[in-house]
Amino acid sequence: MEILLQQIINGLVLGSMYALVALGYTMVYGIINLINFAHGEVLMVGALTSWSIIVTMQESMPWMPGWIVLIVAMLISCVVAAVLNFAIEKIAYRPLRNSPKLAPLITAIGMSILLQTLAMIIFKPNYKPYPTLLPASPFQIGGAVITPTQIMILGLTAVSLAVLMYLVNHTRLGRAMRATAENPRVAALMGVKPDTVISATFIIGAILATIAGVMYASNYGTVQHTMGFLPGLKAFTAAVFGGIGNLAGAVVGGILLGLIESIGSGYIGALTGGVLGSHYSDIFAFIVLIVMLTLRPSGLLGERVADRA
C-alpha cells in the first residue's frame, strides 16, 4: 500500500508538469492546427535561464531567501521564454500559416534542433546541478513521503490551471481565443485580430512551459540542453491522450500519463527487484500513445470533427 501511495504522489507531480506543457501544445493546435514540436525546447530555455539567474543571485546576494530567488528566477525566465516563443511564431510559423501542413511541421522540428544547438553553445553541453532552494526535509503521508518541492509543484500547477481556465472562459482575450479557434475568418469579421490572438497563445504557452521547466529542474536537480525533448514528447502524448485541442483533455491526459508512468515503473521495479523500473518508465508513455491512437484517435475528451474548410 505504501508503494502505491508513493507512486500516486510521484505520478501526480510528474503528471502536473506534463499537463502544463501539454496545454501549450493543445492551445496552439486548437487555434492554428499546428503541432509546435519546439515547445519542449521552450521548457529547456526557461529552465536554463532560471538556473543562470539563480546561480548569479546566489553569488551576488547570498543572504536572500531561497524561495524569493526561485520566484524572481521564474518570473524573469517566463519573460525570456515568452519573448522567444513570440519570435518563433512571428519568424518561423506565421509566414507558413497558409502553406501545406507539412511545411510548418518540418519547420517546428528544425526550430527544435536549432534551439537545442544554440543552448548547447551558450550554456555548454554538460549537466548542471540545479540549486536546492526549498527545505529538503520530506513530510510523511501514510508511509509515503512528499518533499516541499513536490508540494510547490502541485500547488503551483493548480494555481496555473485555475488562472488559465479563468482567462480562457471569463476574459475578453479568452473569448477571442475561442472565436479564433472556431473560425478565424469569421472572428476577424467580428473585430478579433487573429495574429494578436495567436501571438498571445504562444506567449501563454511559453509561460506554462517555463513554469513546468523550473519545477522539473527543481524536482530532479539538474538541467541540460536536451532536457526538454523527452518531457515535450511525453506532453505531446498527453495532449493526444486527452484529446488534442481540448484544454481539459490536456490536463486529464497529463495527469493520467504521469500516474500510469509512475505506477507502472514503480511496480515493475518492485516485482523485478529493481532490475527493471525507472530506466524503462519512458515506454509507458508511448505504449499509451499507440493504444490510444489505435482505439480512439480523437483522445479521451476529443470530439470527432471534420477538417476545417
Summary of the structure (lengths in Angstrom):
residues: 309
radius of gyration: 19.4
end to end distance: 52.3
largest distance: 63.2
contacts: 1095
relative contact order: 0.20
helix: 74%
strand: 3%
